[in-house]
Amino acid sequence: MINKDLSQIVVGTGYLEFKRGNQSQTVTVFSADGKTSKVYTLHFQREASTKLFNLKVKNHAFNHNATFAWDTYTYDVNSYQTVGIEVEAETFDEKASVSVEGLDSLKVGDNTIRVSVTREGVEPTVYTLNVNRNLALNFDYSGAVQRVVIPQSGYYKIEAWVHKGVPTVTKDPVEKVAIRQEKFISKSVKNCL
């Protein structure tokens, strides 16, 4: 027990930011003359849980600038990548397990990814990611300046082509422009520039 004698100095009190997992906090009490001290360790153990501390889709933002909240179970995401997406999930409880279903079958259009959190003795929690996956951002080229809204950061490949054998009504032979986000390693980026 800590004696509240004014001649003692207590170190380690104040606010503790408790985010995820279990934590410990040390409180040390020194005598006024500094010759003796006593160390107390407080252990904070989190209640068993199947809730997520954080959930994100790497290199993507949730639609409508939504931010993750542990008690919101459905999120919408638009993806324009031609390669798969990566889901990152962190639990509050270190003993909880996370499984992700639906990443293997992503197709152009609407997809559902289920992020399930389980722990023995606790009811499972499921978070749902509704992913609208587009193969590319396609724009009709009018021969003038074309403004393109890019949905996320990264490297983009710009392609232009014509339909062979189909007469065009414009002077410019370019009929379609596609912009695809692709993952490049730094060496291949240098080769593309």
C-alpha positions in Angstrom: 0.0 0.0 0.0 1.3 3.4 -0.9 1.5 5.8 2.1 0.3 9.2 1.1 2.9 10.8 3.3 4.0 14.1 1.8 7.6 13.1 2.3 7.3 10.3 -0.4 7.8 10.9 -4.1 5.7 8.8 -6.5 6.8 8.2 -10.1 4.7 6.5 -12.8 1.3 7.9 -12.1 -0.9 9.8 -14.6 -2.8 8.8 -17.7 -2.3 5.4 -19.4 -3.3 5.0 -23.0 -4.8 1.6 -23.3 -5.2 0.6 -26.9 -5.0 -3.1 -27.5 -3.7 -6.3 -25.8 -2.7 -6.5 -22.2 -0.5 -3.8 -20.6 1.5 -3.2 -17.5 2.4 0.0 -15.7 5.1 0.5 -13.1 4.7 2.9 -10.1 7.7 3.6 -8.0 7.6 5.2 -4.6 10.7 6.8 -3.2 11.4 7.9 0.4 12.0 11.6 0.9 15.7 11.0 1.4 15.9 8.9 -1.7 17.5 6.0 0.2 14.6 3.5 -0.2 12.1 2.8 -2.8 9.3 0.3 -3.5 8.2 -0.7 -7.0 4.6 -1.6 -7.7 3.5 -3.2 -11.1 -0.1 -2.9 -12.2 -1.2 -5.4 -14.8 -4.2 -4.5 -17.0 -5.7 -7.5 -18.7 -8.2 -6.9 -21.5 -11.5 -8.7 -21.4 -11.8 -11.6 -24.0 -13.0 -10.1 -27.3 -13.6 -10.8 -30.9 -13.6 -7.1 -31.9 -11.0 -5.5 -34.2 -8.8 -2.7 -33.1 -8.1 -1.8 -36.7 -9.2 -2.9 -40.2 -7.9 -1.5 -43.5 -7.5 -2.4 -47.2 -3.9 -1.7 -48.0 -3.5 1.3 -50.4 -7.3 1.9 -50.4 -9.6 4.1 -48.4 -13.2 3.3 -47.3 -15.8 5.0 -49.4 -17.2 8.3 -48.2 -14.0 8.9 -46.1 -15.3 6.5 -43.5 -12.8 5.7 -40.7 -12.8 2.3 -39.0 -14.7 1.9 -35.8 -14.7 -1.4 -33.9 -18.5 -1.4 -33.7 -19.2 -0.8 -37.4 -19.4 -4.0 -39.3 -19.8 -3.1 -43.0 -17.5 -0.9 -45.2 -17.6 -0.1 -48.9 -14.4 0.0 -51.0 -13.7 0.8 -54.7 -10.7 -0.8 -56.3 -9.2 -0.1 -59.7 -6.2 -2.5 -59.3 -5.5 -5.2 -61.8 -3.9 -7.3 -59.1 -5.4 -8.5 -55.8 -6.0 -6.4 -52.7 -4.6 -7.0 -49.2 -6.6 -6.8 -46.0 -4.9 -5.8 -42.8 -6.7 -6.6 -39.5 -5.6 -6.1 -35.8 -7.5 -7.5 -32.9 -7.9 -5.9 -29.4 -7.4 -9.4 -27.9 -4.0 -10.9 -28.6 -5.6 -14.4 -28.3 -8.2 -13.8 -31.0 -7.8 -15.2 -34.5 -8.6 -13.5 -37.8 -9.6 -15.2 -41.1 -10.3 -13.5 -44.4 -12.6 -15.0 -47.0 -13.3 -13.9 -50.5 -9.9 -12.6 -51.6 -9.3 -15.5 -53.9 -12.4 -14.9 -56.0 -12.3 -11.1 -56.7 -13.8 -10.3 -60.0 -14.7 -7.2 -61.9 -17.9 -5.9 -60.3 -19.3 -6.3 -56.8 -17.4 -8.6 -54.4 -17.8 -9.5 -50.7 -14.9 -10.0 -48.4 -15.7 -11.4 -44.9 -13.2 -10.8 -42.1 -14.1 -13.2 -39.2 -12.7 -12.8 -35.7 -12.9 -15.8 -33.4 -11.8 -16.6 -29.9 -12.6 -19.6 -27.7 -15.6 -18.9 -25.4 -16.6 -15.6 -27.2 -19.2 -15.2 -29.9 -17.5 -14.6 -33.3 -17.6 -11.2 -35.0 -17.8 -10.7 -38.8 -16.8 -7.5 -40.6 -17.9 -7.2 -44.2 -16.0 -5.4 -47.0 -18.1 -4.7 -50.1 -15.5 -4.2 -52.8 -16.6 -2.8 -56.2 -13.7 -3.8 -58.4 -13.2 -2.1 -61.8 -10.6 -3.4 -64.3 -9.7 0.1 -65.4 -10.8 3.7 -65.5 -12.0 4.1 -69.1 -12.6 7.4 -70.7 -13.7 8.4 -74.2 -11.0 10.6 -75.7 -12.5 13.7 -77.4 -9.2 15.1 -78.8 -9.2 17.8 -76.1 -7.9 18.0 -72.6 -9.2 15.1 -70.5 -9.4 15.4 -66.8 -9.1 12.2 -64.8 -9.9 11.8 -61.1 -7.4 9.3 -59.6 -8.9 7.3 -56.7 -5.8 6.5 -54.8 -2.0 7.0 -54.7 0.3 4.8 -56.7 1.8 4.2 -60.1 -0.6 4.2 -63.1 -0.1 2.8 -66.6 -1.7 4.8 -69.4 -2.8 2.9 -72.5 -4.3 4.1 -75.7 -5.6 2.1 -78.7 -7.9 2.0 -81.7 -10.3 -0.6 -82.9 -8.8 -2.1 -86.1 -11.0 -2.3 -89.1 -13.6 0.0 -87.6 -13.9 3.4 -89.3 -13.5 6.4 -87.0 -15.4 9.6 -87.2 -12.8 11.7 -85.5 -9.5 12.9 -87.0 -7.6 11.5 -84.0 -7.1 7.7 -84.3 -7.1 7.3 -80.5 -10.6 6.2 -79.5 -10.2 4.9 -75.9 -7.8 5.7 -73.1 -7.5 3.4 -70.1 -5.7 4.1 -66.9 -4.8 1.1 -64.8 -3.2 1.1 -61.4 -0.4 -1.4 -61.2 2.2 -2.4 -58.7 5.7 -1.8 -59.8 8.9 -2.6 -58.0 11.3 0.3 -58.1 13.5 -1.3 -60.8 10.6 -1.7 -63.2 9.4 1.9 -62.5 12.8 3.2 -63.6 12.5 1.2 -66.8 9.0 2.6 -67.5 10.1 6.2 -67.1 
